[in-house]
């Protein structure tokens, strides 16, 4: 079902990406609604991460458009990464990017100050309402009781949550996450899914994920890519019944270590 225009916050129109003649993404279309948690899945090499790169400005498409904002009215296709981030699209990569030598609270404090610019951040003191926001954010990501611990001592999952919390403090409208549960324990994976459900209450989220058990549990809408193209999209149960998906992806391989379907 097509999203009403007024509810769409991001739209990719016929996006094509080429690397030395190879088309990593081929005429890809995607519409993301406000408050939506969208999972982007597909086999390795399907173009999922490349599409995220295009949305955040890291990679420029050879053709097509990326539109963002109220009714997806702003053309961000050729904008610089930092400008896209300022507009409200936050990107988290697979490896956590935190300051290991700083405490959890200091990492959050730095993320809060970054909205003021580098020089202002160096001499800025947090206002009481900003300290309250940090406290609330640490509570949300489950690290309130570890606020004074060095970030380098956190578990892998906790480092991922900290970086997500740092991004949220910068108030993006859309959060792009690339394999957020890779390397997590089962408990951390479940807690991450609940965190994503909480995040979607106030912003939109796109998640590239290979853990099919995780996707089945937490996805409301799934977009499947194959060979750089949109294969199908819809509710997870609808996607699973699609014969094309079964052929190219779902149920084809299983991660022997984790016991989860992967791609």
C-alpha positions in Angstrom: 0.0 0.0 0.0 1.4 3.4 -1.0 2.1 5.8 1.9 0.1 9.1 1.9 2.3 11.8 0.6 2.0 13.9 3.7 3.3 11.1 5.9 6.4 10.4 3.9 9.6 11.8 5.3 12.1 10.1 2.9 11.7 9.0 -0.7 14.3 7.4 -3.0 13.3 7.6 -6.6 15.0 5.5 -9.3 18.4 5.6 -7.4 21.2 4.0 -9.4 24.8 3.7 -8.1 27.8 2.6 -10.3 31.3 1.6 -9.2 33.7 1.3 -12.2 30.8 0.3 -14.5 29.2 -2.1 -12.0 25.7 -1.1 -10.9 25.5 -1.7 -7.1 22.0 -0.2 -7.0 19.7 -0.2 -10.0 16.7 2.1 -10.1 15.8 1.6 -6.5 12.6 3.1 -5.1 11.8 3.4 -1.4 9.3 5.5 0.6 9.7 5.8 4.4 6.8 7.2 6.6 7.2 9.2 9.8 7.4 6.9 12.8 8.2 3.9 10.7 10.6 1.1 11.6 11.7 -0.3 8.2 14.0 -3.4 7.8 16.0 -3.6 4.6 17.1 -7.1 3.9 18.5 -9.2 1.1 21.5 -11.4 0.2 25.1 -10.1 0.5 25.8 -7.8 -2.4 22.1 -6.8 -2.8 23.0 -3.1 -2.4 21.5 -2.5 1.1 24.4 -0.7 2.7 25.1 1.2 -0.6 21.6 2.5 -0.4 22.2 3.8 3.2 25.4 5.4 1.9 23.4 7.3 -0.7 20.7 8.4 1.8 23.3 9.8 4.2 25.4 11.4 1.4 28.5 9.2 1.7 27.9 8.0 -1.9 26.4 10.0 -4.7 24.1 8.2 -7.2 24.7 8.1 -10.9 21.0 8.7 -11.4 17.8 9.2 -9.4 16.9 11.4 -6.4 16.7 11.3 -2.6 14.0 13.5 -1.1 13.7 14.3 2.6 11.6 16.3 5.1 7.9 17.3 5.2 6.2 15.4 2.4 9.8 14.5 1.2 10.1 18.0 -0.3 13.8 18.6 0.1 16.2 17.3 -2.6 19.3 16.0 -0.7 20.8 14.0 -3.5 23.9 16.1 -4.0 24.2 17.5 -0.5 27.4 17.0 1.6 27.2 14.4 4.4 27.5 17.0 7.2 24.6 19.1 5.7 22.4 16.0 5.5 23.2 15.2 9.1 22.4 18.7 10.1 19.0 18.4 8.4 18.2 15.3 10.5 19.5 12.1 9.1 21.8 10.1 11.4 23.9 7.2 10.2 25.3 4.5 12.4 27.9 2.1 10.9 28.5 -1.5 11.9 31.4 -0.8 14.2 30.7 1.3 17.3 32.3 4.7 17.1 32.6 5.9 20.7 35.4 7.4 22.8 36.7 4.5 24.8 38.7 6.5 27.3 35.8 8.7 28.3 32.9 7.7 30.6 29.5 6.8 29.2 28.2 10.2 30.5 31.1 12.1 28.9 30.4 10.4 25.6 26.7 11.5 25.8 27.8 15.0 26.9 30.0 15.4 23.9 27.3 14.2 21.6 24.9 16.8 23.1 27.5 19.6 22.6 28.3 18.7 19.0 25.1 20.5 17.9 26.7 23.8 19.0 29.7 23.4 16.7 33.3 22.4 17.6 34.6 25.5 19.2 31.4 26.2 21.2 31.4 22.6 22.4 34.9 22.9 23.8 33.9 25.7 26.2 30.2 25.0 26.7 28.6 24.0 29.9 25.4 22.0 29.9 22.2 23.6 30.9 20.0 21.8 33.5 17.5 20.7 30.8 20.4 19.3 28.7 21.6 17.2 31.7 18.1 16.0 32.1 17.9 14.9 28.5 21.2 13.0 28.9 19.9 11.3 32.0 16.7 10.3 30.2 18.6 9.1 27.2 20.9 6.9 29.3 17.9 5.5 31.0 16.3 4.7 27.7 19.3 2.8 26.3 19.8 0.9 29.6 23.1 2.5 30.7 22.0 4.9 33.4 23.7 2.7 36.1 26.9 2.8 34.1 27.1 6.5 33.4 30.4 6.9 35.3 32.1 3.9 33.8 34.7 4.1 31.0 33.0 3.4 27.7 35.8 1.1 26.7 34.8 -1.3 29.4 31.3 -1.8 28.1 30.2 -5.0 26.4 29.8 -5.0 22.6 26.1 -4.6 22.8 26.3 -1.8 25.4 28.8 0.1 23.1 26.2 -0.2 20.3 23.5 1.2 22.6 25.7 4.1 23.7 26.4 5.1 20.1 22.7 4.9 19.3 22.0 7.1 22.4 24.7 9.6 21.3 23.0 9.9 17.9 19.6 10.3 19.4 20.9 13.2 21.5 21.6 15.0 18.2 17.9 14.7 17.5 17.8 13.2 14.0 14.4 12.7 12.3 15.7 9.5 10.6 18.1 7.0 12.1 20.0 4.7 9.7 21.4 1.5 11.3 23.7 -1.0 9.6 23.5 -4.5 11.2 23.1 -3.2 14.8 22.8 -6.6 16.4 25.8 -8.2 14.7 28.0 -9.9 17.4 25.4 -9.4 20.2 24.3 -12.0 22.6 20.7 -13.3 22.4 19.7 -11.1 25.4 21.4 -8.0 23.9 19.7 -8.7 20.6 16.3 -8.8 22.2 16.9 -5.6 24.2 18.1 -3.9 21.0 14.8 -4.8 19.3 12.8 -3.3 22.2 15.0 -0.2 22.0 14.2 0.2 18.3 10.5 -0.1 19.0 10.9 2.7 21.6 12.9 4.9 19.2 10.2 4.6 16.4 7.7 6.4 18.7 9.6 9.7 18.0 11.5 9.2 14.7 11.8 7.0 11.7 14.3 4.2 11.5 15.8 2.1 8.6 17.7 -1.0 9.7 19.9 -3.1 7.4 20.0 -6.5 9.0 21.1 -10.1 8.3 19.7 -11.8 11.4 16.3 -13.1 10.1 15.2 -14.3 13.5 15.6 -10.7 14.7 13.8 -9.3 11.7 10.9 -11.7 12.1 10.5 -10.7 15.7 10.6 -6.9 15.4 9.8 -5.9 11.8 6.5 -4.3 10.9 7.5 -3.6 7.3 10.3 -5.2 5.3 12.0 -4.1 2.0 13.8 -6.9 0.2 16.6 -6.0 -2.3 18.3 -8.4 -4.8 21.0 -7.5 -7.2 20.6 -3.8 -6.5 16.9 -3.7 -7.2 13.7 -3.7 -5.1 12.5 -7.3 -5.1 9.4 -6.9 -2.9 8.2 -5.2 0.3 5.4 -5.5 2.8 4.7 -7.2 6.1 7.2 -9.9 7.1 4.6 -12.7 6.8 3.7 -11.5 3.3 7.4 -11.3 2.3 8.1 -14.8 3.6 5.3 -16.2 1.4 6.8 -14.6 -1.7 8.3 -17.4 -3.8 11.0 -15.1 -5.2 12.2 -14.2 -1.8 12.4 -17.9 -0.8 14.4 -18.6 -3.9 17.0 -15.8 -3.5 17.2 -15.4 0.2 15.1 -16.6 3.1 15.9 -20.0 4.5 18.7 -20.6 2.2 21.5 -20.5 4.7 21.9 -20.7 8.4 24.6 -19.3 10.7 26.0 -22.4 12.3 27.4 -20.5 15.3 24.4 -18.4 16.2 21.7 -20.8 14.9 20.0 -17.9 13.0 19.1 -17.5 9.4 21.4 -15.1 7.7 22.3 -13.5 4.4 
